[in-house]
């Protein structure tokens, strides 16, 4: 789960520093499927999720949905 939080922080930082967040586009949407298979190295887990990011000017909104997560911290 720490990797997931780190991933979200990295994505938000990259978007904030890119032209997308600086008003080049009115709005940009990003989406990521989250699963143990996407980890490096891959892990076996029933936990899945989805992260959605919307960039509008200098604002980033996000939604994080996690399913079947137990003892993640």
mmCIF file of the N, C-alpha and C atoms, coordinates in Angstrom:
data_MODEL
# 
_entry.id   MODEL 
# 
loop_
_atom_site.group_PDB 
_atom_site.id 
_atom_site.type_symbol 
_atom_site.label_atom_id 
_atom_site.label_alt_id 
_atom_site.label_comp_id 
_atom_site.label_asym_id 
_atom_site.label_entity_id 
_atom_site.label_seq_id 
_atom_site.pdbx_PDB_ins_code 
_atom_site.Cartn_x 
_atom_site.Cartn_y 
_atom_site.Cartn_z 
_atom_site.occupancy 
_atom_site.B_iso_or_equiv 
_atom_site.pdbx_formal_charge 
_atom_site.auth_seq_id 
_atom_site.auth_comp_id 
_atom_site.auth_asym_id 
_atom_site.auth_atom_id 
_atom_site.pdbx_PDB_model_num 
ATOM 1   N N  . UNK A 1 1  ? 0.823   -1.185  0.000   1.00 0.00 ? 1  UNK A N  1 
ATOM 2   C CA . UNK A 1 1  ? 0.000   0.000   0.000   1.00 0.00 ? 1  UNK A CA 1 
ATOM 3   C C  . UNK A 1 1  ? 0.872   1.256   0.000   1.00 0.00 ? 1  UNK A C  1 
ATOM 4   N N  . UNK A 1 2  ? 2.047   1.181   0.604   1.00 0.00 ? 2  UNK A N  1 
ATOM 5   C CA . UNK A 1 2  ? 2.937   2.344   0.570   1.00 0.00 ? 2  UNK A CA 1 
ATOM 6   C C  . UNK A 1 2  ? 3.313   2.679   -0.862  1.00 0.00 ? 2  UNK A C  1 
ATOM 7   N N  . UNK A 1 3  ? 3.470   1.630   -1.691  1.00 0.00 ? 3  UNK A N  1 
ATOM 8   C CA . UNK A 1 3  ? 3.794   1.874   -3.094  1.00 0.00 ? 3  UNK A CA 1 
ATOM 9   C C  . UNK A 1 3  ? 2.658   2.611   -3.792  1.00 0.00 ? 3  UNK A C  1 
ATOM 10  N N  . UNK A 1 4  ? 1.418   2.262   -3.433  1.00 0.00 ? 4  UNK A N  1 
ATOM 11  C CA . UNK A 1 4  ? 0.255   2.918   -4.023  1.00 0.00 ? 4  UNK A CA 1 
ATOM 12  C C  . UNK A 1 4  ? 0.234   4.396   -3.676  1.00 0.00 ? 4  UNK A C  1 
ATOM 13  N N  . UNK A 1 5  ? 0.447   4.712   -2.427  1.00 0.00 ? 5  UNK A N  1 
ATOM 14  C CA . UNK A 1 5  ? 0.457   6.109   -1.997  1.00 0.00 ? 5  UNK A CA 1 
ATOM 15  C C  . UNK A 1 5  ? 1.596   6.864   -2.668  1.00 0.00 ? 5  UNK A C  1 
ATOM 16  N N  . UNK A 1 6  ? 2.750   6.219   -2.780  1.00 0.00 ? 6  UNK A N  1 
ATOM 17  C CA . UNK A 1 6  ? 3.891   6.836   -3.460  1.00 0.00 ? 6  UNK A CA 1 
ATOM 18  C C  . UNK A 1 6  ? 3.561   7.077   -4.923  1.00 0.00 ? 6  UNK A C  1 
ATOM 19  N N  . UNK A 1 7  ? 2.915   6.094   -5.574  1.00 0.00 ? 7  UNK A N  1 
ATOM 20  C CA . UNK A 1 7  ? 2.529   6.235   -6.974  1.00 0.00 ? 7  UNK A CA 1 
ATOM 21  C C  . UNK A 1 7  ? 1.597   7.422   -7.172  1.00 0.00 ? 7  UNK A C  1 
ATOM 22  N N  . UNK A 1 8  ? 0.614   7.555   -6.309  1.00 0.00 ? 8  UNK A N  1 
ATOM 23  C CA . UNK A 1 8  ? -0.328  8.668   -6.407  1.00 0.00 ? 8  UNK A CA 1 
ATOM 24  C C  . UNK A 1 8  ? 0.392   10.000  -6.236  1.00 0.00 ? 8  UNK A C  1 
ATOM 25  N N  . UNK A 1 9  ? 1.312   10.070  -5.288  1.00 0.00 ? 9  UNK A N  1 
ATOM 26  C CA . UNK A 1 9  ? 2.071   11.302  -5.071  1.00 0.00 ? 9  UNK A CA 1 
ATOM 27  C C  . UNK A 1 9  ? 2.925   11.642  -6.290  1.00 0.00 ? 9  UNK A C  1 
ATOM 28  N N  . UNK A 1 10 ? 3.546   10.646  -6.896  1.00 0.00 ? 10 UNK A N  1 
ATOM 29  C CA . UNK A 1 10 ? 4.387   10.869  -8.072  1.00 0.00 ? 10 UNK A CA 1 
ATOM 30  C C  . UNK A 1 10 ? 3.533   11.355  -9.245  1.00 0.00 ? 10 UNK A C  1 
ATOM 31  N N  . UNK A 1 11 ? 2.395   10.703  -9.471  1.00 0.00 ? 11 UNK A N  1 
ATOM 32  C CA . UNK A 1 11 ? 1.521   11.120  -10.572 1.00 0.00 ? 11 UNK A CA 1 
ATOM 33  C C  . UNK A 1 11 ? 1.051   12.559  -10.374 1.00 0.00 ? 11 UNK A C  1 
ATOM 34  N N  . UNK A 1 12 ? 0.635   12.891  -9.162  1.00 0.00 ? 12 UNK A N  1 
ATOM 35  C CA . UNK A 1 12 ? 0.167   14.249  -8.890  1.00 0.00 ? 12 UNK A CA 1 
ATOM 36  C C  . UNK A 1 12 ? 1.282   15.264  -9.100  1.00 0.00 ? 12 UNK A C  1 
ATOM 37  N N  . UNK A 1 13 ? 2.488   14.933  -8.680  1.00 0.00 ? 13 UNK A N  1 
ATOM 38  C CA . UNK A 1 13 ? 3.624   15.852  -8.847  1.00 0.00 ? 13 UNK A CA 1 
ATOM 39  C C  . UNK A 1 13 ? 3.955   16.055  -10.313 1.00 0.00 ? 13 UNK A C  1 
ATOM 40  N N  . UNK A 1 14 ? 3.998   14.968  -11.077 1.00 0.00 ? 14 UNK A N  1 
ATOM 41  C CA . UNK A 1 14 ? 4.306   15.076  -12.504 1.00 0.00 ? 14 UNK A CA 1 
ATOM 42  C C  . UNK A 1 14 ? 3.255   15.917  -13.213 1.00 0.00 ? 14 UNK A C  1 
ATOM 43  N N  . UNK A 1 15 ? 1.983   15.688  -12.885 1.00 0.00 ? 15 UNK A N  1 
ATOM 44  C CA . UNK A 1 15 ? 0.932   16.471  -13.520 1.00 0.00 ? 15 UNK A CA 1 
ATOM 45  C C  . UNK A 1 15 ? 1.024   17.939  -13.121 1.00 0.00 ? 15 UNK A C  1 
ATOM 46  N N  . UNK A 1 16 ? 1.359   18.207  -11.877 1.00 0.00 ? 16 UNK A N  1 
ATOM 47  C CA . UNK A 1 16 ? 1.460   19.594  -11.419 1.00 0.00 ? 16 UNK A CA 1 
ATOM 48  C C  . UNK A 1 16 ? 2.599   20.325  -12.102 1.00 0.00 ? 16 UNK A C  1 
ATOM 49  N N  . UNK A 1 17 ? 3.676   19.611  -12.407 1.00 0.00 ? 17 UNK A N  1 
ATOM 50  C CA . UNK A 1 17 ? 4.828   20.238  -13.038 1.00 0.00 ? 17 UNK A CA 1 
ATOM 51  C C  . UNK A 1 17 ? 4.748   20.250  -14.565 1.00 0.00 ? 17 UNK A C  1 
ATOM 52  N N  . UNK A 1 18 ? 3.783   19.558  -15.120 1.00 0.00 ? 18 UNK A N  1 
ATOM 53  C CA . UNK A 1 18 ? 3.664   19.486  -16.578 1.00 0.00 ? 18 UNK A CA 1 
ATOM 54  C C  . UNK A 1 18 ? 2.830   20.648  -17.109 1.00 0.00 ? 18 UNK A C  1 
ATOM 55  N N  . UNK A 1 19 ? 2.818   20.796  -18.396 1.00 0.00 ? 19 UNK A N  1 
ATOM 56  C CA . UNK A 1 19 ? 2.009   21.824  -19.024 1.00 0.00 ? 19 UNK A CA 1 
ATOM 57  C C  . UNK A 1 19 ? 0.531   21.590  -18.842 1.00 0.00 ? 19 UNK A C  1 
ATOM 58  N N  . UNK A 1 20 ? 0.132   20.362  -18.600 1.00 0.00 ? 20 UNK A N  1 
ATOM 59  C CA . UNK A 1 20 ? -1.283  20.054  -18.407 1.00 0.00 ? 20 UNK A CA 1 
ATOM 60  C C  . UNK A 1 20 ? -1.837  20.862  -17.248 1.00 0.00 ? 20 UNK A C  1 
ATOM 61  N N  . UNK A 1 21 ? -1.099  20.907  -16.143 1.00 0.00 ? 21 UNK A N  1 
ATOM 62  C CA . UNK A 1 21 ? -1.575  21.600  -14.949 1.00 0.00 ? 21 UNK A CA 1 
ATOM 63  C C  . UNK A 1 21 ? -1.393  23.106  -15.045 1.00 0.00 ? 21 UNK A C  1 
ATOM 64  N N  . UNK A 1 22 ? -0.682  23.579  -16.047 1.00 0.00 ? 22 UNK A N  1 
ATOM 65  C CA . UNK A 1 22 ? -0.404  25.006  -16.151 1.00 0.00 ? 22 UNK A CA 1 
ATOM 66  C C  . UNK A 1 22 ? -1.333  25.703  -17.132 1.00 0.00 ? 22 UNK A C  1 
ATOM 67  N N  . UNK A 1 23 ? -2.439  25.059  -17.454 1.00 0.00 ? 23 UNK A N  1 
ATOM 68  C CA . UNK A 1 23 ? -3.440  25.728  -18.273 1.00 0.00 ? 23 UNK A CA 1 
ATOM 69  C C  . UNK A 1 23 ? -3.312  25.530  -19.762 1.00 0.00 ? 23 UNK A C  1 
ATOM 70  N N  . UNK A 1 24 ? -2.447  24.645  -20.226 1.00 0.00 ? 24 UNK A N  1 
ATOM 71  C CA . UNK A 1 24 ? -2.343  24.389  -21.656 1.00 0.00 ? 24 UNK A CA 1 
ATOM 72  C C  . UNK A 1 24 ? -3.651  23.785  -22.154 1.00 0.00 ? 24 UNK A C  1 
ATOM 73  N N  . UNK A 1 25 ? -4.287  22.952  -21.341 1.00 0.00 ? 25 UNK A N  1 
ATOM 74  C CA . UNK A 1 25 ? -5.585  22.367  -21.648 1.00 0.00 ? 25 UNK A CA 1 
ATOM 75  C C  . UNK A 1 25 ? -6.583  22.856  -20.604 1.00 0.00 ? 25 UNK A C  1 
ATOM 76  N N  . UNK A 1 26 ? -7.855  22.941  -20.981 1.00 0.00 ? 26 UNK A N  1 
ATOM 77  C CA . UNK A 1 26 ? -8.878  23.328  -20.018 1.00 0.00 ? 26 UNK A CA 1 
ATOM 78  C C  . UNK A 1 26 ? -9.045  22.258  -18.939 1.00 0.00 ? 26 UNK A C  1 
ATOM 79  N N  . UNK A 1 27 ? -9.002  20.985  -19.366 1.00 0.00 ? 27 UNK A N  1 
ATOM 80  C CA . UNK A 1 27 ? -9.180  19.886  -18.427 1.00 0.00 ? 27 UNK A CA 1 
ATOM 81  C C  . UNK A 1 27 ? -8.504  18.645  -18.991 1.00 0.00 ? 27 UNK A C  1 
ATOM 82  N N  . UNK A 1 28 ? -7.882  17.875  -18.125 1.00 0.00 ? 28 UNK A N  1 
ATOM 83  C CA . UNK A 1 28 ? -7.270  16.609  -18.523 1.00 0.00 ? 28 UNK A CA 1 
ATOM 84  C C  . UNK A 1 28 ? -7.652  15.558  -17.492 1.00 0.00 ? 28 UNK A C  1 
ATOM 85  N N  . UNK A 1 29 ? -7.963  14.363  -17.979 1.00 0.00 ? 29 UNK A N  1 
ATOM 86  C CA . UNK A 1 29 ? -8.360  13.268  -17.100 1.00 0.00 ? 29 UNK A CA 1 
ATOM 87  C C  . UNK A 1 29 ? -7.367  12.120  -17.222 1.00 0.00 ? 29 UNK A C  1 
ATOM 88  N N  . UNK A 1 30 ? -7.011  11.535  -16.090 1.00 0.00 ? 30 UNK A N  1 
ATOM 89  C CA . UNK A 1 30 ? -6.102  10.406  -16.034 1.00 0.00 ? 30 UNK A CA 1 
ATOM 90  C C  . UNK A 1 30 ? -6.754  9.322   -15.187 1.00 0.00 ? 30 UNK A C  1 
ATOM 91  N N  . UNK A 1 31 ? -6.503  8.067   -15.534 1.00 0.00 ? 31 UNK A N  1 
ATOM 92  C CA . UNK A 1 31 ? -7.098  6.946   -14.814 1.00 0.00 ? 31 UNK A CA 1 
ATOM 93  C C  . UNK A 1 31 ? -6.077  5.818   -14.739 1.00 0.00 ? 31 UNK A C  1 
ATOM 94  N N  . UNK A 1 32 ? -6.039  5.126   -13.601 1.00 0.00 ? 32 UNK A N  1 
ATOM 95  C CA . UNK A 1 32 ? -5.118  3.998   -13.430 1.00 0.00 ? 32 UNK A CA 1 
ATOM 96  C C  . UNK A 1 32 ? -5.833  2.849   -12.725 1.00 0.00 ? 32 UNK A C  1 
ATOM 97  N N  . UNK A 1 33 ? -5.701  1.651   -13.280 1.00 0.00 ? 33 UNK A N  1 
ATOM 98  C CA . UNK A 1 33 ? -6.190  0.438   -12.632 1.00 0.00 ? 33 UNK A CA 1 
ATOM 99  C C  . UNK A 1 33 ? -5.120  -0.004  -11.641 1.00 0.00 ? 33 UNK A C  1 
ATOM 100 N N  . UNK A 1 34 ? -5.540  -0.365  -10.437 1.00 0.00 ? 34 UNK A N  1 
ATOM 101 C CA . UNK A 1 34 ? -4.594  -0.755  -9.396  1.00 0.00 ? 34 UNK A CA 1 
ATOM 102 C C  . UNK A 1 34 ? -4.796  -2.224  -9.045  1.00 0.00 ? 34 UNK A C  1 
ATOM 103 N N  . UNK A 1 35 ? -3.704  -2.992  -9.083  1.00 0.00 ? 35 UNK A N  1 
ATOM 104 C CA . UNK A 1 35 ? -3.769  -4.403  -8.706  1.00 0.00 ? 35 UNK A CA 1 
ATOM 105 C C  . UNK A 1 35 ? -2.383  -4.867  -8.303  1.00 0.00 ? 35 UNK A C  1 
ATOM 106 N N  . UNK A 1 36 ? -2.335  -5.981  -7.625  1.00 0.00 ? 36 UNK A N  1 
ATOM 107 C CA . UNK A 1 36 ? -1.050  -6.549  -7.230  1.00 0.00 ? 36 UNK A CA 1 
ATOM 108 C C  . UNK A 1 36 ? -0.199  -6.928  -8.429  1.00 0.00 ? 36 UNK A C  1 
ATOM 109 N N  . UNK A 1 37 ? -0.848  -7.298  -9.525  1.00 0.00 ? 37 UNK A N  1 
ATOM 110 C CA . UNK A 1 37 ? -0.114  -7.659  -10.741 1.00 0.00 ? 37 UNK A CA 1 
ATOM 111 C C  . UNK A 1 37 ? 0.650   -6.470  -11.324 1.00 0.00 ? 37 UNK A C  1 
ATOM 112 N N  . UNK A 1 38 ? 0.211   -5.246  -10.996 1.00 0.00 ? 38 UNK A N  1 
ATOM 113 C CA . UNK A 1 38 ? 0.876   -4.042  -11.504 1.00 0.00 ? 38 UNK A CA 1 
ATOM 114 C C  . UNK A 1 38 ? 2.041   -3.593  -10.640 1.00 0.00 ? 38 UNK A C  1 
ATOM 115 N N  . UNK A 1 39 ? 2.243   -4.241  -9.511  1.00 0.00 ? 39 UNK A N  1 
ATOM 116 C CA . UNK A 1 39 ? 3.365   -3.899  -8.628  1.00 0.00 ? 39 UNK A CA 1 
ATOM 117 C C  . UNK A 1 39 ? 4.671   -4.436  -9.213  1.00 0.00 ? 39 UNK A C  1 
ATOM 118 N N  . UNK A 1 40 ? 5.789   -3.881  -8.776  1.00 0.00 ? 40 UNK A N  1 
ATOM 119 C CA . UNK A 1 40 ? 7.105   -4.373  -9.185  1.00 0.00 ? 40 UNK A CA 1 
ATOM 120 C C  . UNK A 1 40 ? 7.877   -4.728  -7.929  1.00 0.00 ? 40 UNK A C  1 
ATOM 121 N N  . UNK A 1 41 ? 8.133   -5.993  -7.676  1.00 0.00 ? 41 UNK A N  1 
ATOM 122 C CA . UNK A 1 41 ? 7.657   -7.157  -8.424  1.00 0.00 ? 41 UNK A CA 1 
ATOM 123 C C  . UNK A 1 41 ? 6.175   -7.389  -8.154  1.00 0.00 ? 41 UNK A C  1 
ATOM 124 N N  . UNK A 1 42 ? 5.509   -8.144  -9.050  1.00 0.00 ? 42 UNK A N  1 
ATOM 125 C CA . UNK A 1 42 ? 4.088   -8.425  -8.856  1.00 0.00 ? 42 UNK A CA 1 
ATOM 126 C C  . UNK A 1 42 ? 3.842   -9.166  -7.533  1.00 0.00 ? 42 UNK A C  1 
ATOM 127 N N  . UNK A 1 43 ? 2.705   -8.881  -6.910  1.00 0.00 ? 43 UNK A N  1 
ATOM 128 C CA . UNK A 1 43 ? 2.332   -9.560  -5.674  1.00 0.00 ? 43 UNK A CA 1 
ATOM 129 C C  . UNK A 1 43 ? 0.948   -10.170 -5.854  1.00 0.00 ? 43 UNK A C  1 
ATOM 130 N N  . UNK A 1 44 ? 0.691   -11.223 -5.101  1.00 0.00 ? 44 UNK A N  1 
ATOM 131 C CA . UNK A 1 44 ? -0.610  -11.874 -5.149  1.00 0.00 ? 44 UNK A CA 1 
ATOM 132 C C  . UNK A 1 44 ? -1.484  -11.285 -4.054  1.00 0.00 ? 44 UNK A C  1 
ATOM 133 N N  . UNK A 1 45 ? -2.594  -10.679 -4.439  1.00 0.00 ? 45 UNK A N  1 
ATOM 134 C CA . UNK A 1 45 ? -3.500  -10.048 -3.488  1.00 0.00 ? 45 UNK A CA 1 
ATOM 135 C C  . UNK A 1 45 ? -4.897  -9.962  -4.088  1.00 0.00 ? 45 UNK A C  1 
ATOM 136 N N  . UNK A 1 46 ? -5.894  -9.949  -3.222  1.00 0.00 ? 46 UNK A N  1 
ATOM 137 C CA . UNK A 1 46 ? -7.275  -9.754  -3.670  1.00 0.00 ? 46 UNK A CA 1 
ATOM 138 C C  . UNK A 1 46 ? -7.629  -8.273  -3.757  1.00 0.00 ? 46 UNK A C  1 
ATOM 139 N N  . UNK A 1 47 ? -6.754  -7.412  -3.269  1.00 0.00 ? 47 UNK A N  1 
ATOM 140 C CA . UNK A 1 47 ? -7.008  -5.976  -3.268  1.00 0.00 ? 47 UNK A CA 1 
ATOM 141 C C  . UNK A 1 47 ? -6.853  -5.415  -4.682  1.00 0.00 ? 47 UNK A C  1 
ATOM 142 N N  . UNK A 1 48 ? -7.838  -4.635  -5.088  1.00 0.00 ? 48 UNK A N  1 
ATOM 143 C CA . UNK A 1 48 ? -7.788  -3.961  -6.382  1.00 0.00 ? 48 UNK A CA 1 
ATOM 144 C C  . UNK A 1 48 ? -8.261  -2.527  -6.180  1.00 0.00 ? 48 UNK A C  1 
ATOM 145 N N  . UNK A 1 49 ? -8.143  -1.746  -7.205  1.00 0.00 ? 49 UNK A N  1 
ATOM 146 C CA . UNK A 1 49 ? -8.621  -0.384  -7.077  1.00 0.00 ? 49 UNK A CA 1 
ATOM 147 C C  . UNK A 1 49 ? -8.515  0.392   -8.367  1.00 0.00 ? 49 UNK A C  1 
ATOM 148 N N  . UNK A 1 50 ? -8.897  1.643   -8.257  1.00 0.00 ? 50 UNK A N  1 
ATOM 149 C CA . UNK A 1 50 ? -8.839  2.546   -9.391  1.00 0.00 ? 50 UNK A CA 1 
ATOM 150 C C  . UNK A 1 50 ? -8.526  3.948   -8.870  1.00 0.00 ? 50 UNK A C  1 
ATOM 151 N N  . UNK A 1 51 ? -7.644  4.636   -9.554  1.00 0.00 ? 51 UNK A N  1 
ATOM 152 C CA . UNK A 1 51 ? -7.321  6.020   -9.223  1.00 0.00 ? 51 UNK A CA 1 
ATOM 153 C C  . UNK A 1 51 ? -7.722  6.886   -10.418 1.00 0.00 ? 51 UNK A C  1 
ATOM 154 N N  . UNK A 1 52 ? -8.426  7.972   -10.139 1.00 0.00 ? 52 UNK A N  1 
ATOM 155 C CA . UNK A 1 52 ? -8.841  8.913   -11.184 1.00 0.00 ? 52 UNK A CA 1 
ATOM 156 C C  . UNK A 1 52 ? -8.348  10.302  -10.807 1.00 0.00 ? 52 UNK A C  1 
ATOM 157 N N  . UNK A 1 53 ? -7.771  10.994  -11.775 1.00 0.00 ? 53 UNK A N  1 
ATOM 158 C CA . UNK A 1 53 ? -7.270  12.348  -11.566 1.00 0.00 ? 53 UNK A CA 1 
ATOM 159 C C  . UNK A 1 53 ? -7.871  13.267  -12.616 1.00 0.00 ? 53 UNK A C  1 
ATOM 160 N N  . UNK A 1 54 ? -8.312  14.444  -12.193 1.00 0.00 ? 54 UNK A N  1 
ATOM 161 C CA . UNK A 1 54 ? -8.796  15.466  -13.114 1.00 0.00 ? 54 UNK A CA 1 
ATOM 162 C C  . UNK A 1 54 ? -8.002  16.733  -12.845 1.00 0.00 ? 54 UNK A C  1 
ATOM 163 N N  . UNK A 1 55 ? -7.392  17.251  -13.904 1.00 0.00 ? 55 UNK A N  1 
ATOM 164 C CA . UNK A 1 55 ? -6.584  18.468  -13.795 1.00 0.00 ? 55 UNK A CA 1 
ATOM 165 C C  . UNK A 1 55 ? -7.327  19.590  -14.491 1.00 0.00 ? 55 UNK A C  1 
ATOM 166 N N  . UNK A 1 56 ? -7.562  20.666  -13.736 1.00 0.00 ? 56 UNK A N  1 
ATOM 167 C CA . UNK A 1 56 ? -8.190  21.878  -14.273 1.00 0.00 ? 56 UNK A CA 1 
ATOM 168 C C  . UNK A 1 56 ? -7.326  23.054  -13.867 1.00 0.00 ? 56 UNK A C  1 
ATOM 169 N N  . UNK A 1 57 ? -6.629  23.638  -14.830 1.00 0.00 ? 57 UNK A N  1 
ATOM 170 C CA . UNK A 1 57 ? -5.749  24.766  -14.505 1.00 0.00 ? 57 UNK A CA 1 
ATOM 171 C C  . UNK A 1 57 ? -4.695  24.357  -13.502 1.00 0.00 ? 57 UNK A C  1 
ATOM 172 N N  . UNK A 1 58 ? -4.692  25.000  -12.341 1.00 0.00 ? 58 UNK A N  1 
ATOM 173 C CA . UNK A 1 58 ? -3.693  24.659  -11.320 1.00 0.00 ? 58 UNK A CA 1 
ATOM 174 C C  . UNK A 1 58 ? -4.301  23.810  -10.196 1.00 0.00 ? 58 UNK A C  1 
ATOM 175 N N  . UNK A 1 59 ? -5.428  23.124  -10.481 1.00 0.00 ? 59 UNK A N  1 
ATOM 176 C CA . UNK A 1 59 ? -6.107  22.290  -9.489  1.00 0.00 ? 59 UNK A CA 1 
ATOM 177 C C  . UNK A 1 59 ? -6.104  20.837  -9.939  1.00 0.00 ? 59 UNK A C  1 
ATOM 178 N N  . UNK A 1 60 ? -5.822  19.941  -9.006  1.00 0.00 ? 60 UNK A N  1 
ATOM 179 C CA . UNK A 1 60 ? -5.887  18.505  -9.269  1.00 0.00 ? 60 UNK A CA 1 
ATOM 180 C C  . UNK A 1 60 ? -6.900  17.901  -8.300  1.00 0.00 ? 60 UNK A C  1 
ATOM 181 N N  . UNK A 1 61 ? -7.936  17.276  -8.846  1.00 0.00 ? 61 UNK A N  1 
ATOM 182 C CA . UNK A 1 61 ? -8.900  16.524  -8.048  1.00 0.00 ? 61 UNK A CA 1 
ATOM 183 C C  . UNK A 1 61 ? -8.624  15.047  -8.277  1.00 0.00 ? 61 UNK A C  1 
ATOM 184 N N  . UNK A 1 62 ? -8.821  14.241  -7.234  1.00 0.00 ? 62 UNK A N  1 
ATOM 185 C CA . UNK A 1 62 ? -8.619  12.810  -7.433  1.00 0.00 ? 62 UNK A CA 1 
ATOM 186 C C  . UNK A 1 62 ? -9.631  12.002  -6.650  1.00 0.00 ? 62 UNK A C  1 
ATOM 187 N N  . UNK A 1 63 ? -9.891  10.801  -7.150  1.00 0.00 ? 63 UNK A N  1 
ATOM 188 C CA . UNK A 1 63 ? -10.719 9.802   -6.484  1.00 0.00 ? 63 UNK A CA 1 
ATOM 189 C C  . UNK A 1 63 ? -9.889  8.540   -6.386  1.00 0.00 ? 63 UNK A C  1 
ATOM 190 N N  . UNK A 1 64 ? -9.963  7.884   -5.250  1.00 0.00 ? 64 UNK A N  1 
ATOM 191 C CA . UNK A 1 64 ? -9.252  6.624   -5.060  1.00 0.00 ? 64 UNK A CA 1 
ATOM 192 C C  . UNK A 1 64 ? -10.252 5.613   -4.528  1.00 0.00 ? 64 UNK A C  1 
ATOM 193 N N  . UNK A 1 65 ? -10.441 4.541   -5.266  1.00 0.00 ? 65 UNK A N  1 
ATOM 194 C CA . UNK A 1 65 ? -11.361 3.477   -4.857  1.00 0.00 ? 65 UNK A CA 1 
ATOM 195 C C  . UNK A 1 65 ? -10.543 2.205   -4.643  1.00 0.00 ? 65 UNK A C  1 
ATOM 196 N N  . UNK A 1 66 ? -10.643 1.635   -3.457  1.00 0.00 ? 66 UNK A N  1 
ATOM 197 C CA . UNK A 1 66 ? -9.916  0.416   -3.127  1.00 0.00 ? 66 UNK A CA 1 
ATOM 198 C C  . UNK A 1 66 ? -10.921 -0.631  -2.671  1.00 0.00 ? 66 UNK A C  1 
ATOM 199 N N  . UNK A 1 67 ? -10.790 -1.849  -3.186  1.00 0.00 ? 67 UNK A N  1 
ATOM 200 C CA . UNK A 1 67 ? -11.707 -2.942  -2.881  1.00 0.00 ? 67 UNK A CA 1 
ATOM 201 C C  . UNK A 1 67 ? -10.924 -4.097  -2.260  1.00 0.00 ? 67 UNK A C  1 
ATOM 202 N N  . UNK A 1 68 ? -11.515 -4.717  -1.255  1.00 0.00 ? 68 UNK A N  1 
ATOM 203 C CA . UNK A 1 68 ? -10.929 -5.890  -0.574  1.00 0.00 ? 68 UNK A CA 1 
ATOM 204 C C  . UNK A 1 68 ? -9.598  -5.587  0.096   1.00 0.00 ? 68 UNK A C  1 
ATOM 205 N N  . UNK A 1 69 ? -9.492  -4.447  0.735   1.00 0.00 ? 69 UNK A N  1 
ATOM 206 C CA . UNK A 1 69 ? -8.248  -4.063  1.416   1.00 0.00 ? 69 UNK A CA 1 
ATOM 207 C C  . UNK A 1 69 ? -8.366  -4.341  2.906   1.00 0.00 ? 69 UNK A C  1 
ATOM 208 N N  . UNK A 1 70 ? -7.496  -5.190  3.426   1.00 0.00 ? 70 UNK A N  1 
ATOM 209 C CA . UNK A 1 70 ? -7.432  -5.493  4.839   1.00 0.00 ? 70 UNK A CA 1 
ATOM 210 C C  . UNK A 1 70 ? -5.994  -5.286  5.324   1.00 0.00 ? 70 UNK A C  1 
ATOM 211 N N  . UNK A 1 71 ? -5.831  -4.695  6.484   1.00 0.00 ? 71 UNK A N  1 
ATOM 212 C CA . UNK A 1 71 ? -4.506  -4.499  7.095   1.00 0.00 ? 71 UNK A CA 1 
ATOM 213 C C  . UNK A 1 71 ? -3.517  -3.845  6.132   1.00 0.00 ? 71 UNK A C  1 
ATOM 214 N N  . UNK A 1 72 ? -3.901  -2.714  5.556   1.00 0.00 ? 72 UNK A N  1 
ATOM 215 C CA . UNK A 1 72 ? -3.046  -2.071  4.566   1.00 0.00 ? 72 UNK A CA 1 
ATOM 216 C C  . UNK A 1 72 ? -1.979  -1.168  5.168   1.00 0.00 ? 72 UNK A C  1 
ATOM 217 N N  . UNK A 1 73 ? -2.096  -0.829  6.430   1.00 0.00 ? 73 UNK A N  1 
ATOM 218 C CA . UNK A 1 73 ? -1.094  0.044   7.042   1.00 0.00 ? 73 UNK A CA 1 
ATOM 219 C C  . UNK A 1 73 ? -0.309  -0.686  8.082   1.00 0.00 ? 73 UNK A C  1 
# 
